[in-house]
Amino acid sequence: MKKITLLFTIFLMISVAASAKETSITGKWLLTKVEMDGNTQEVYSDVEFKDDGYVEMDGRVFGKWEYNKKAKSVTIKSEMIKEFAGERKVSKHNKNELILSGPNTKLFFIKLNKEKIEADNKNSNLEGSWKITTERGFKILIFKLPDLLSIKENSGGSNSSTNGTWIYNSTDKSLLIMASDNDLMGLNKVIKQTDKEFDIENKGNIAKALKLEKSNIAIERLSFSEEDFYDGNGDYKYYDEEGKLPWQDYFKVLTNMEKVKQLSYNFSTLINGTETFDTKKLTANVVTSADDGTMSFDNIFIGFDKESVPDDYEMPIAKYGGEVGLFPFESDTYRIVGKEEIKTPAGTFNCTAIEAIGDFDENLKIWMINDKPGIIAKVIKDKSGTFGHFIVFELSEIVYQ
């Protein structure tokens, strides 16, 4: 258990002059720990006793408060956090520290200095997005000024997010995170920091964070819907599109792909609330036999390859048989939107651009290379909503036999 005196060096700035406001309970405090029924728990929550009589914790009103000058006590009325409700004596109170004592309970606070926090956070070099790799996935920490923090977590294929606040201390290189994250919540010691990475220690565990730079990937949101592919009578409008696809010649596709051993793509996922992408490389093995009239490859367009396939999942193999015009996508709802020149890490290609409806209300845009039938230059997968995503696949390398 860290002593409250050690926390003074983190957040407090001793003022030169004394005033009524300095010794007032009104204002922002950091709740550092709670003693209840003989048990002590570190908390690290931002509590504000507002001058309108309301009390907030981590930016949310949870009750009302009243100071009794004669009794030297604070009464909190709350249905949301009943542990805080009731009358407590002010057992210690100065411009830096506040302790409220009640039956079997003690609440320990230290005063937060807004100006110092904003200055330290601004000079911390933490503003922006950082990635921490975990055993089951990764976390993205998004630091915003003056003190807002978002944590996006991908664990075992599922996504979650939480919001909170952060306070950096330049004196002892510490980082306080006030957010619902079991690994990072509370006081973190910054043991290494550069422009591109920082390491923090929390309860003996070390996390390494790498800076995510703003990406040059264009964010092209796909705003069409399935209804756009049908007329007023409910009839499909694009039956003649199949004949316009660039690789309807089955023999040409097989002949071209027989030369290819592997296809690699940059798989980039937009981090919600930012213009930053998390990018990794996926490689698909290609197996083709023009003599047998067969072609198949690892369908990396689901978001992983043989090097990153989940333990409980088998790598899907897409097989080309000539009857699937959007191979390896199986959508029957698509339309050609034109010819486009696409620049990718693997080169610049003349493509046919197609819009399509994928599974589970996912919109697709696919760029099929005209003179390399069977190879896709780029794919966008866009799904709106709270649990949506924006994903880009860009061809990064063609490995020939």
N, C-alpha and C positions, 0 to 999 in steps of 0.2 A: 504494500500500500504506500503510495507516494504521499509524503507529508505536504500539508497545504502550504507550509512556508516555502517549499521548493517551487511551488507554482507562482509565487509572487514574482519571481524573476522572469516569468514567461509573459505575463499579461499586464503587469502594473507599471505605470509611469508615475513616479512621485511628483506631485504638483508643488509649486513654490508657495502659492498662496492658498489660504483656507477660505472656505465660503460655506454658506448654508447648503448649497447644492452638493458639495463634496461629502457631507455627512448625511445626505438625504437618502432614503431607501428608494425613492423614485429613480428609475433608470435601468440600464442593462447590467446584469450580473451573470457570472458563470457559476452554475451549480456544479461543484466539483465532486461532492460525495454526500451520501445519505447514511446516517446511522439509525437503524430501526430494530428494536427488540434484540439488541446486542450484536447485530450483524452490520457490517460496513460494506457499502458498495460505491465504487467510483462511477460517476454519472457523466460529467462533462456535457451539460446542456445549457443553452442560452436562455436565460429567464429575464423577462423585462417586467418590472413593476411600473405600469403606465400611469401617467398623471390623471387619466380619466377614470381610474378605479379598476381597470381590467388588468389581468396578468397573463402574459404570453410565455410559452415555452417553444423554442425553436421556430418562432414565427407564427405560432397558432395560439389563439386565445383559448384558455382552458378554465377560466374562472374570474372572480373578482377578489380584490384585496382591500383591506382597510387597516390603517395604523392607529393604534390607541396610544396617544402620547402619555396619558396619565399612567396607564398600566405598562407602558413600554412593551407593547406586544403587537404582533401582526396577525390578523385573521384572514384566512383564505377560504372563500366559498367556491367549491368546484364539485360538479357531478362527474366530470370526465376523469379526473385524477384524484380519487378520494384519499389517497395517501397524503396529499398536500392539504386537504381540507382541515379546518379547525384553527384554534387560536394557539399561537406559539410566542413565547417570550423572546425578546431580542437580547440574547445573552452576550453578544459581542457585535459592535457596530462602529465602524469608522469609515474613512473615505476609501479604504481598500478592501475591507473584509466585513462580512455579515454572517452571523450564526443565529439561526432560529431554533429554539428548543421547545419541544412539547412533550406530552406523555409518550415515553419510550421512543422518541424520534428527535433527531437533530439534522438540520439542513445546513450545509456549509457552502458559502458563496464567496467569490472574489469579484471585485468591480472590473468591468470591461471598459477600456478606454478606446472609444471609436476612432479618434484621430491616429493613435499609435497603431492600432490594428490595420487601418487602411494604408498607412505608410509602409508598414512591414510587409503586408501582402503585396503591395504594388512593387516593392523592391525585391521580392522573393524569387523572381524569375520562374514562378510556377504557373502563371496564367497560360491557359491552353489545354490541350488534351494529352494525356499520358496513358500508356498501356502497361499493365502488370499481368504477366503470364502466371496462371495458377495450374494446379494439378489437373483440373477438369476443364480448363478453358482459359478465359482471360477477363480482366476488368479494365474498363476505360474510366479514368478520372478526368473530369472536365472542371478545371478551376476557372472561375470568373470573378472579376473584380466588382465590388470591393471584397466580397467574402462568400459568394455562392458556390456550391459544389454539387455536381451530379456524378453519380457512379453507375455505370452501365456494366452489367455482368453477364457473361456467357459461360454457362457451366453445364457440361454434358449435353449441349445442344439446345438448352432452354435459356431464355433471356429474362432478365429482371433489371429494375432500375430503382434508385433511391436518390433523394435530394437532401441537402443539408447545408452546413456552413463550414468554413475553415479559417484557422488563424495560424499564421506563421510568426515565429519569434526569431528575430535576427541575432539576438544576443547569444542564445544557447542552441541555435539551429534546431528548433523543435517545430512540429506541425501538429496542431490540434484539429481532429476531424470530428465534427458533430453530425453524424449520419448513421443510419441503421445498417452498419456493415460490421459483422462480427470480427473481421480480420483487421480493420483499419480504425474502427471507432475508438476515440479517446486520444491519449497523448502518444505521438510518434516521435522518435528521435531520428533526425536526418543525419545519417552517418556518411553519406557521400552525395555530392551534388555538382553537376556540370550543366551546360546549356542543353545537353541532349539526354541526360539521365539523372535519376536520383535514387538512392537507397534509403529506406526507412525501417526502423526497428520498432515493433509493437509487441509488448509482452514476450520478448525474447525471440520473436519471429521476424525475419528479414524479408522485405518485399523490394523487388527491383522494378523501377518504372522507367520506360523509354518514351521520349517525346515523339508525338505524332504530328508531323508537319502538315500544313494545309495542302491538300492534294490538288493536282492540276487536272484531275478527272472531271469532265463536264457532268453536271447534275441535270439530266434531262428527264423530268418526271413525265410519266405516261398517263395522260388524263382521260384516255378513251375508256369506254365500257363495252360490255358484251352487247348491249342494246344497239350500239352504233353499227353493228354488222348485219342488222335486220331492218327491213322496211316496215311501213305502217301495218302491213298485213301479217307480219311475223315471218316473212320469207327471207332466207339468206341472200345477201346481195352480191357475194363474191365467188360464185361457183366457177367463173372462168379464170380465177387467179392461178389455179394449179398449173395450167399450161404455160404460164409466164415465169414459173420458178426457174432459177438458173441451172439446176442440175436434174432435169427430167430424163436426160440420156443416161440410162443405167450403166451402159458400157463405159462411157466417159468418166463417170464417177469411180468405178472400180479401177480403171486404168490409171487415173490420177492418184488414188489413195494407195495403190499397190506400191508406190514409191515412198510412202510415208511410214516411218517407224513410230514416231511419237508426236503429240501436239501438246504444247504447254501454254497455259493461260494464267494471267494475273487475275486472281479472284478478289474483288474489292467490295467490302460492305460499308455503306455509309453509316457513321456513328450518329444516332439520333440527336438532333439539337445542335449539330456541328456541320462544318463543311469538310470534315476529315474522314478519310476512309481507312479501315483496317484491311491490309492487303497481304495475301500470301500466294504462293505459286502452286498451281495444280498441274499435274502431268498425266496425260491419257496415253495408254499404249494402244497402237493401231495394228490390227491383224487383217490382211486383205489377200484374197486369192482371186485374180481375174479368171483363172482357169476354172475354178469351182463356182465362180459367180457369187462369192460371199465377202462380206466386210463387217467388222465389228470393232468397237473401241470402248474403253472405259468411259462411262458417262459422267464426266467430272462436273457437268452443269447442275448437279444437285448440291455441289459445295464441298466436295472432298475427293481425294484420290486414294490410290492404294497405300500411300505413305501415311495418310491421315484418316483412314476409314475407322469409324467407331468400332470398339471391340465387339459389340453385339449386332453388327450390320455387315452385310456382304456387299462388296463393290458391284454395283449394277453395270451390266454390259449392254450397250446399245448395238443392235444388229440391223444392218441396212439391207433391205430387200427390194428396193426400187418402188415400193408402193407408198412410202412415207415421204411426202414432198418436203417436209420441214425437218427431216432427220437431223439430230436425234429427238427432236420435239414431236409429240404426237397430237398436237392440237388440230382440230378440224375447223377452228374458227380463226381465220387469218385473212390478211389482205396485203397487197404490195403497195408501198407508199412512195416508191421511186428508186432511182439509181443514186448512190452516194459514194464519194471517195472517203475511205476511212483510214486514218493514221493510227497504227498500233505499235507497240514495242517491237513487233516482228516485221514491221514495214508498212507501206501504204498500199491499199488495195481498192480496186473498183468493185463495188458490191451492189447487190440488190437488197433493199431494206424492206423488212416485213414486220407488220404489227400483228400480234396474235394474243389470244386469251389462253392463259395457262390454268393450272389447277388452283382451286380455292381462291378465286377472284384475283389471281395474279396476272398482271399485264406483262407482255413480253415484246421486246423489239430485237430483231435478229438481223445481222448483216452477213449475207451469204456471199462468199468471194466468187465472182463471175468466172474467172479463168482458172480457178482451182476448185472444181466441183467436189463437194464433200467436206470442205474446210470452212469453218465459220470464223469471221474476223472479230466479231464483237456481239455480245448479248447484254441486254438490260432486263432485269427482273424487278418489277416495281409493284408493291402492294401497299395500299394506304391503310390508315387506321392505327389504333394504339399499338397493336401487335404486328404492324406492317414492317416493310423493309425496302431498301433500295440497293440492288446488287449489280455490279458490272463485271463481266468477263471480257478480257482483252487478250487476243492472241499475242503471245510473247516469243514463241519459238516453234519452228517446224524442223523436226529431226528426220532426215531422209535415210532410207536404207543404205 
